[in-house]
Amino acid sequence: MSLRPLRGFLIAAACACSLFAFPFEWKDSIEYRAQVGTTLSAGDHTPFWLDANRFGFSSLERNNLWLRAGLFKYMDEKPRFSWGAGIDLGVGYRMQSVFIPQQLYAEVRYRCLDAMIGAKEFSDGFLPHGLSSGALTEGWNAHPIPQLRIGIFDYADVWGCKEMFAIKGHIAYGMFDDNWWLDRWANPQFEYSKNTLYCSRAIYFRGGNVEKFPLEGELGLLMDTEFGGKTWIPDKNGGGHWEKHPTYLKAWAKAMIPMAGGSDTNVGEQTNVEGNYLGNWSFSLKWQDPRGWMVRLYYQHFFEDHSMLFFDYPWIDGMYGVQGKLPQNPFVSDIVYEFLYMKDQAGSVYWDHTPVIDYQISAKDSYYNHYIYNGWQNWGQAMGNPLFISPIYNANHQMRFSSNRFYAHHFAFKGNPSPQIDYRLLLTYTKSWGTYTNPFPDPRENFSWLAEVNYHPASLPGWNASLALAMDHGSLIGKSFGVMLSISKSGWIK
């Protein structure tokens, strides 16, 4: 049996054990979940939407099987002090690992301040989870990263603003946990990195209160950095060597506040920003009728390094979305449309200033890629939006995103035709030009769809049966058809 590295998880396990030993009253706050499922596919691989946006608990290999179980203690909303913990484990056949420690964490809250240690599936709540194609920087596509995260995780009202202005944010440090997988999957003929460290920070503002006035706006900035670790540098003779990157205190500070590297980094890091620095701005405007009708417009702008952080270059790329709620319609309750345009990337020319030509052109960003690190991925899956086509699709096992210049139309809706049945439908069309460095000879297209139905009988509380059909058409990722079947049970420990 292959074991995923538990580096970082052991601390969370110890914290979880100690927290459960505290003499707090549990009431009905311990939830258990269990699930068994399988995916049966024909074609090149598991269909796109049966693999993507499942926090990495999935597999491109056809005809896989899994068993998953977890226990979760949730934090209470009202008390000044609250705590929570979770353990979520799985085993699988034809998955990326036989044993899958998906989540293991402990968390505490005092008033509005939060702290979490371990690996937890996070969602910032900005995009409609389950219907959106996925956030541009921190989405739901890859395994959660073991980390220590502190901040205000849920919106807290600013004192004196009469509940019309709220704020949230976080600071986090962690480590990518895919060393075991990289040793077995990555092609040593190409560069790849291990022991990579992670830094994340974000701040979001919300103005308005739909309970007082139907218009509400949101603004957020998220910045992430990959740093430290070591990179495999291959040579022409089939061998190579490891190049280590700084991990001392100053490197941790530069990960928080992006700055150029010192003399112990390579020339590229000394000229630009040390590490792989990326993130996104988020903007939204929502109108919600007191009867439950809602229309929301949102936009996410992605940036690599400093070139697109502000307005040095035009903001052309991004995700443009609209979300609607129809509360009186059981057949279609939510509708989402997103248009993603990622072809510009600040332009096609990159030039670092030199004594001869002292002029800087910080374009040709190559989203999600980096010349030192594996790029914005964990266990081969994109950390952000899966439409960037993750490295795990690469037949040559190179740790690169080979299709980051594209545009896509994504349409989704869901409904509850009866109290015991709900469904969702995803339809996505993508057209890709490859990358600036390695363009496709001809643009490649892909159309992927998913139809999923859940049945949760009233006579069997906590039970749910799910059936999902999905298909891929086109030359971008190949043709596939598959079905996913799962049965789950959840409930509360009294």
Secondary structure by P-SEA (a helix, b strand, c coil): cccccccaaaaaaaaaaaaaaccccccccbbbbbbcbbbbbccccccccccccccccccccccccccccbbbbbbbccccccccccccccccccccccccccccccccccccbbbbcccccccccccccccccccccccccccccccccccccccccccccccccccccccccccccaaaaaaccccccbbbbccbbbbbbbbbbbccccccccbbbbbbbbbbbbcbbbbbbbccccbbbbbbccccaaaaaaaabbbbbccccccccccccccccccbbbbbbbbbcccccccccbbbbbbcccccccccccccbbbbbbbbbbcccccccbbbbbbbbccccccccccccccccccccccccccccccccccccccccccccccccccccccccccccccccccbbbbbccccccccccbbbbbbbbbbcccccccccbbbbbbbbbbbbbbbbcccccbbbbbbbbcccccccccccccccccbbbbbcc
